[in-house]
Structures are given as C-alpha cells and as structure tokens.
Amino acid sequence: MTQSNFLCRVARFYIDGFRNMTVGRTLWAVIIVKVIIIFAVLKLFFFQDFIGQNASKGQEADFVSAELEERTAE
C-alpha cells in the first residue's frame, strides 16, 4: 500500500462522513459561530492595539525594544 493511496482513503473517509451528516452539520455550524464570537470578544476587550496607541508611526520596533530592555532590567 502506497502512502498516496492511504491518504486518498483517509480523505475519502472524512469527506463521506461530513457529506452524510445531518445533526452534525448543525453542531459544526454552532461551534463555528461560537468560535467567531469568542475571538471577536477577545480581540475587542483583551487584545487591544497597545503598540499602535503608544508608539509613533514608523517607530514601533524602537518602542518594542525599549519596552523589552526596560522590563528585563526590572
């Protein structure tokens, strides 16, 4: 058995499985919507653009290196 034959069989297995799903499609849709909402909320509230707010345009690398040096010195 060659490796490409094995990969084709594995791919066909998953494709047929997803094609024949009924309830699973709804569950996957719910999971995808939840993940999108979670990442949108995390991005808005927890991962703010700290460098963009504190560094001037074109000086981002200097700002990051200065912050790293300052934090390692403490």
Buried (B, 14 or more C-beta within 10 A) or exposed (E): EEEEEEEEEEEEEEEEEEEEEEEEEEEEEEEEEEEEEEEEEEEEEEEEEEEEEEBEEEEEEEBEEEBEEEEEEE
